[in-house]
């Protein structure tokens, strides 16, 4: 599932390739990718207009049009963008294709059709409608502590709760907890202020590092869990074995020696 670092890289990709280009056509190849808007309505609102700015909030990407209003992308498990020229073949799983006046296109590829494309008049209204908490990278420590401290839930579940903090999913919650050296089953209310601040700093470091590494595990620092996130693999810090456990129905990977 694309999480905050992945979506930030999708946002930067869109900024690099699609900004200020006039959309001549919106082609939807599978209506199941749409939410609360039809293909004809999308064409009517976007054709003849430009993408003028982007915004990421948690796992969502919002792209503002020159005519007003925002296209909203959620990438599901397999979504991403592909930019191409008129002579190129559309990606195999392109579900929506924005063709520009110069003949280039931006395709929303989503193999398993778990992503969504929709429309909102204002970004803030959409964020509120999804009951999203603040973006994980927009929180200072006090705001983070206000959102999570005292929660009677395990720390991994608290990090993944999008109503508390938007953007962190299963993969990066594992990395954050590994870097913070906190067991994922720890009840977050048991963390004192020092440990909570340590968790917050790990959150920022991990997400910023992941963005810098383009969310490619092989590019991560040597002491990161992600390239070794498999049961029985060697811990990159202590050499112990990575364990797989279940938390609230989700799989978590951790090192029992490092994460007490």
Long-range contacts (C-beta under 8 A, 24 or more apart in sequence): 1-59, 1-76, 1-77, 1-169, 1-170, 1-171, 2-59, 2-75, 2-76, 2-77, 2-79, 2-80, 3-59, 3-167, 3-168, 3-169, 3-171, 3-172, 4-56, 4-58, 4-59, 4-135, 4-136, 4-137, 4-166, 4-167, 4-168, 4-172, 4-207, 4-210, 5-172, 5-207, 5-210, 5-211, 5-215, 6-75, 6-215, 7-56, 7-58, 7-59, 7-60, 7-61, 7-75, 7-167, 8-56, 8-211, 9-211, 9-214, 9-215, 10-61, 10-73, 10-75, 10-80, 10-81, 11-54, 11-55, 11-56, 11-61, 13-81, 13-83, 14-51, 14-54, 14-61, 14-63, 14-81, 14-106, 15-54, 17-81, 17-83, 17-104, 17-106, 18-51, 18-63, 18-83, 18-98, 18-100, 18-106, 19-50, 19-51, 19-52, 19-53, 19-54, 20-50, 20-51, 20-52, 21-50, 21-51, 21-100, 21-101, 21-102, 21-104, 22-48, 22-49, 22-50, 22-100, 22-101, 23-47, 23-48, 23-49, 23-50, 23-51, 23-98, 23-99, 23-100, 23-101, 24-48, 24-99, 24-100, 24-101, 25-97, 25-98, 25-99, 26-96, 26-97, 26-98, 26-99, 27-96, 27-97, 27-99, 28-95, 28-96, 29-94, 29-95, 29-96, 29-97, 30-95, 30-113, 32-95, 32-113, 33-95, 33-96, 33-108, 33-110, 33-113, 33-115, 33-116, 33-117, 34-96, 34-116, 34-117, 34-118, 35-116, 35-117, 35-118, 36-118, 36-119, 37-117, 37-118, 37-119, 41-119, 42-71, 42-96, 42-117, 42-119, 45-69, 45-119, 46-71, 46-98, 55-123, 56-135, 57-123, 57-127, 57-132, 57-135, 57-166, 57-167, 58-132, 58-133, 58-135, 58-136, 58-162, 58-166, 58-167, 59-162, 59-166, 59-167, 59-169, 60-126, 60-127, 60-130, 60-132, 60-166, 62-120, 62-123, 62-126, 64-123, 68-121, 69-119, 69-120, 69-121, 70-119, 70-120, 70-121, 70-122, 70-123, 70-126, 71-117, 71-118, 71-119, 72-116, 72-117, 72-118, 72-119, 72-120, 72-126, 73-108, 73-115, 73-116, 73-117, 74-115, 74-116, 75-110, 75-115, 76-110, 76-112, 76-113, 76-114, 76-115, 76-116, 77-112, 77-114, 77-115, 78-109, 78-110, 78-111, 78-112, 78-114, 78-115, 79-108, 79-109, 79-110, 79-114, 79-115, 80-109, 80-110, 81-106, 81-107, 81-108, 81-109, 82-106, 82-107, 82-109, 83-107, 130-162, 131-162, 131-163, 132-162, 132-163, 132-166, 133-161, 133-162, 133-163, 133-164, 133-165, 133-166, 134-165, 134-166, 135-166, 135-167, 136-165, 136-166, 136-167, 136-168, 136-203, 136-207, 137-167, 137-204, 137-207, 137-208, 139-165, 139-200, 141-197, 141-200, 144-196, 144-200, 144-203, 145-193, 145-196, 145-197, 145-200, 148-188, 148-196, 149-188, 149-189, 149-191, 149-196, 150-188, 150-189, 151-188, 151-189, 152-187, 152-189, 153-187, 153-188, 154-184, 154-185, 154-186, 154-187, 154-188, 154-247, 154-248, 155-182, 155-184, 155-185, 155-186, 155-187, 155-188, 155-191, 155-199, 156-184, 156-185, 156-247, 156-248, 156-250, 156-252, 157-247, 157-248, 158-188, 159-203, 160-250, 167-207, 168-203, 168-207, 170-250, 170-251, 170-252, 171-226, 171-229, 172-206, 172-207, 172-210, 173-252, 174-225, 174-226, 174-229, 174-252, 174-253, 174-254, 175-206, 175-210, 175-224, 175-225, 175-226, 175-229, 176-202, 176-203, 176-206, 176-207, 177-202, 177-254, 177-259, 178-224, 178-225, 178-254, 178-255, 178-258, 178-259, 179-205, 179-206, 179-224, 179-225, 181-258, 181-259, 181-260, 182-259, 182-260, 183-254, 183-256, 183-259, 183-260, 184-245, 184-247, 184-252, 184-254, 184-259, 185-245, 185-247, 225-253, 225-255, 229-253
